[in-house]
Amino acid sequence: MKLNQGTAMVALLAGFAAAPFLISDYNLRILVLALQSAIAVIGLSLAFGWAGLIQLGQAAFIGVGAYGSAIASMRLGLDFWLAMPLAMALSGLVALLIAVPMLRLRGHYLALATVGFNVTLEIIAKNWQGLTGGTDGISGIPGIRLFGREIETDTGYYFLSLGILAAVVVFAMLLRHSRFGRATIAVRDDEIASGTSGVPVVRTKVVAFVISSALAGLSGALYAHYAHFIAPADFDLWRSISILVMVIVGGEMSIMGAVFGAILLSFAPEWLRFVGDAYLAVFGVAVLLVLIFMPDGIAGRLQAWTRTKESRRV
């Protein structure tokens, strides 16, 4: 079985490495955006899947990171590698400021609160023209320089996004198996039992929320410097819902499931283009079928299939 897992991992890495040379330029651009979205999806998986926080405002934190990095690079003259950590810190700080009052809510009340937060930030971005450019957005955002040269091709941005995503995946895996990761799972399963066992429930949820938001900020910073343009419509409520669907389809507890969910849902509009105006209906039915037949997402179904195959061999 170890050999099979090793072979599968090598094949997966080879597939990612070869992808830019096997697909069209248009699909490559979608794939780059999917990898950048996957970073935010992993962040939401941490808050939603691990800590049980029903968060419907992830796009707002992506927007905070995108605007923060764009403004820092254009007005302060900072390079991406300095603007990006500032964007992550800004997203985390905003999350920390709203976390204490907001995370006292539970269930659908928390979901509604995060929806309100997303809508509020979108309204602020549309009306604060002196800072955000209003509905016209910010254009001319500088690209990313690496080893003294600016990345000018989609292939370059693909490998950069893939490398940063890989680092985020490793970070998330280490975090998942840490004491904090176990604490978040315990809080999700039973807050009362966790509290009586010595787990700081409120602090655990706040930290999970802040880390989730910081990863969203990283995703936003990458997007801003790749697209060279951002506008409030890029970070609306529909974007938050899409990211939540990516988590659910991929598997809310799985890190790699979050990655595949992001890629799958990013390409879904292209695959369903032939249905025209019926896209939303077909998309909704497809998601509903996933929830019915794969309640644990794609990752959960693959794990169940693997366990079944192993048991048959025994």
HUTAHU-V246337 format. One line per field, one symbol per residue. ss: DSSP state (@ for helix, = for strand, . for the rest). psi: psi as a letter, one per 20 degrees, with the letter a starting at -180 (. if undefined). burial: 1 if it has 24 or more other C-alpha atoms within 12 Angstrom, else 0. A space follows every 50 residues. Layout:
ss = ???
psi = ???
burial = ???
This chain:
ss = .@@@@@@@@@@@@@@@@@@@@...@@@@@@@@@@@@@@@@@@@@@@@@@@ .......@@@@@@@@@@@@@@@@@@....@@@@@@@@@@@@@@@@@@@@@ @@....@@@@@@@@@@@@@@@@@@@@@.@@@@.@@@.==.....==..== ...@@@@@@@@@@@@@@@@@@@@@@@..@@@@@@@@@@@.@@@@@@.... @@@@@@@@@@@@@@@@@@@@@@@@@@@.==.@@@@.@@@@@@@@@@@@@@ ....@@@@@@@@@@@@@@@@@.@@@@@@@@@@@@@@@@@@@@@...@@@@ @@@@@@@@@@@@@.
psi = hhggggghgghghhghhighiirrhghggghghghhhhghggghhggggg ikonokkhhghggggghggghhhhhikqqhihhghhgghgghggghhigg hhjiqrchggghghghgghghggghhimhhgijbiiaprkpqapppkiqp piqhgghghghggggghhggghghhhjrhgghgggggggogghggijjpn gghghggggggghhhghgghggggighjpqqhiikahhgghghghggggh oiipghhhghgggghhighghjhiicijghgggggghghghgimhjaggg ghgghggghghhh.
burial = 00000000000000010011000000111111111111111111111111 11111111111111111111111100011110111111111111110110 01100000011011111110110111000001001011101111000000 00011111111101110110010011000110111111001000000010 11111111111111111111111111111111111110111111111111 11111111111111111110000000000000100010011001011111 00000000000000
